[in-house]
Amino acid sequence: MKTMEKVAEAANFCAANAGKLNELGEYVLAMGPEVKIPGKVFGGAVVGATGSEFSFQSFQPGTETGFLHTHKNHEELYFFLSGKGEFQVDGKVFPVQEGSVVRVAPAGKRSVRNNGTEPLVMLCVQYKANAFTAEDAADGNILNEPVVW
């Protein structure tokens, strides 16, 4: 089974590579002995993420998640990187395509499907809901140092 590859690491960072997005189908996420999700890989543990989780997933034409799901505490952002399909939240169905972004609150009953002719590729970022504050929005610091490559 294919796994994400760690490519660089030091005290303040870790970088990994999931590979080419058109090869995501080589991943299989085992959610137990009966449930295996093709084309999906989680990456938070690989890079040592401490405040969120993320996954890449590719849906082949005519496929879907096959289930609705919610979360107890986590909000999710879905970024659609290629293809076309449909997203469903609480029974409302709407189109998604390359460039679409969908935010779903923890209680939202969600699912996605590819009703297009090309693979539908998405990046999902999961994080604790209601955790980002105005103070967090001003957290960045621009340093007065030259960038040396």
Residue pairs with C-beta under 8 A, 6 or more apart in sequence:
1 27
1 28
2 19
2 26
2 27
2 41
3 41
3 46
4 16
4 17
4 18
4 19
4 41
4 43
4 46
5 16
5 17
5 19
6 14
6 15
6 16
6 46
6 47
7 15
7 16
7 17
8 14
8 15
9 15
14 46
14 47
14 48
15 47
16 43
16 46
16 47
18 24
18 27
18 41
18 43
18 56
19 26
21 56
21 58
21 81
21 82
21 121
22 58
22 119
22 121
24 39
24 40
24 41
24 56
24 57
24 58
24 119
24 121
25 38
25 39
25 58
25 60
25 119
27 38
27 39
27 40
27 41
27 56
28 36
28 37
28 38
28 39
28 40
29 36
29 37
29 40
29 41
29 42
29 55
30 36
31 37
37 57
39 57
39 58
39 59
39 60
40 55
40 56
40 57
40 58
41 55
41 56
41 57
42 53
42 54
42 55
43 49
43 54
43 55
43 56
44 52
44 53
44 54
51 127
51 128
51 131
52 125
52 126
52 127
53 74
53 125
53 126
53 127
54 123
54 124
54 125
54 126
55 123
55 124
55 126
56 121
56 122
56 123
56 124
57 121
57 122
57 124
58 119
58 120
58 121
58 122
59 65
59 83
59 85
59 112
59 113
59 114
59 119
59 120
59 121
59 122
60 114
60 119
61 114
61 115
61 116
61 117
61 118
61 119
62 114
62 115
63 113
63 114
64 111
64 112
64 113
64 114
65 111
65 112
65 113
66 111
67 111
68 88
68 109
68 110
68 111
69 109
69 110
69 111
70 106
70 107
70 108
70 109
70 110
71 106
71 107
71 126
72 106
73 106
73 128
73 129
74 106
74 126
74 127
74 128
74 129
75 103
75 104
75 105
75 106
75 126
75 127
75 128
75 129
75 130
76 103
76 104
76 110
76 124
76 125
76 126
77 101
77 102
77 103
77 124
77 125
77 127
78 87
78 96
78 100
78 101
78 102
78 103
78 104
78 112
78 122
78 123
78 124
79 100
79 101
79 122
79 123
79 124
79 125
80 96
80 97
80 98
80 99
80 100
80 101
80 102
80 120
80 121
80 122
81 98
81 121
81 122
81 123
82 98
82 118
82 119
82 120
82 121
83 97
83 98
83 114
83 116
83 118
83 119
83 120
83 121
84 95
84 96
84 97
84 98
84 114
84 115
84 116
84 118
84 120
85 95
85 96
85 97
85 112
85 113
85 114
85 115
85 116
85 120
86 93
86 94
86 95
86 96
86 112
86 113
86 115
87 93
87 94
87 95
87 96
87 100
87 102
87 110
87 111
87 112
88 94
88 109
88 110
88 111
88 112
88 113
89 102
89 104
89 108
89 109
89 110
90 108
90 109
91 109
96 102
96 112
96 120
104 110
105 129
106 129
112 120
112 122
114 120
